[in-house]
């Protein structure tokens, strides 16, 4: 098995018995996970591989947060504590954590009833309200994050000032660079053709809407930072565990609510299921105490972010990383549809 973790050393640190099976979990782009069965039980072993989030002190902070959330009844899966009293195991210079295995499945918005969508919104609202209780108050005044990766539900497009939003001039330059890379790819394929079409289309949209760059963001608070279907496990139709707290941080909370809805409720053709968005957003506002004005501003900022965001094409053409390519058709179509249906989308979040 490639990238096999040092099971012997890890299991000794956790007194978790001897390994029987260890299978990689394929979902997830930035960290490595394993389904581990030992003589003492079943576990999820996480290798914190992403250099942006692999700092042991930051991981320990995430672990403390999930334990406090569990104490409040939030469905999470706090890590196990090792024989040294720590939840982070350092082996060979790498950071690992061992969690109980949670039986469940991931569900996207198309698999949820309208009532379940409301419960999803309420759950995220409870997460935000609970983090307000268990995390240090001084963190709420912290600066916004450094550039992140949008794959993980991160908060900005690469290279964008997260407080101000993307500058259209920078986006136009990026579009020109990406178009040049598309032209150089030989022989051209279907992905190249769609990329060229969407880049030209997006440039025209930005030319029409360049004066709508949002102002500075609103109030911030502690958020999960990566709330999307692959980080929520369902069992018997109910959320069993919110996982992957690597992006825990201080950000505009309403924007996390909007981003999560866009990921959960986007259809394959690049439209949003606004009926489900409405049920989700109404429940979120009640649980989090968010105002319609906060949601309206968040919708505008996330729309602008999507209009200026080309992370999938950057991965494809600049890194040669094609893992996110299947997301491109819906994601690129969404920006166009959202611009056309801007008022309807806003109404769904505040109605």
Buried (B, 14 or more C-beta within 10 A) or exposed (E): EEEEBBBEEBBBBBEBBEBEEBEBEEEBEBBBBBBBBBEEEBBBBBBBBBEBBBEBEBBBBBBBBBBBBBEBEBBBBBBBEBEEEBBBBEBEEBBBBBBEBBEBEBBBBEEBEEEBBBBBBBBBBBBBBBBBEBBEEEBBEEEBBEBBBBBBBBBBBBEBBBBEBBBBEBBBEBBEBBBEBBEEBEEEEEBBEBBBEBBEBBBEBBEEBBEBBBEEBBEBBBBBBBBBBBBBBBEEEEBBBBBBBBBBBBBBBBBBBBBBBBBBBBBEEBBBBBEBBBBBBBBBBEBBEBEEEBBBBBBBBBBBBBBBBBBBBBBBBEEEBEEBBEBBBBBBBBBBBBBEBBEBBBBBBBE
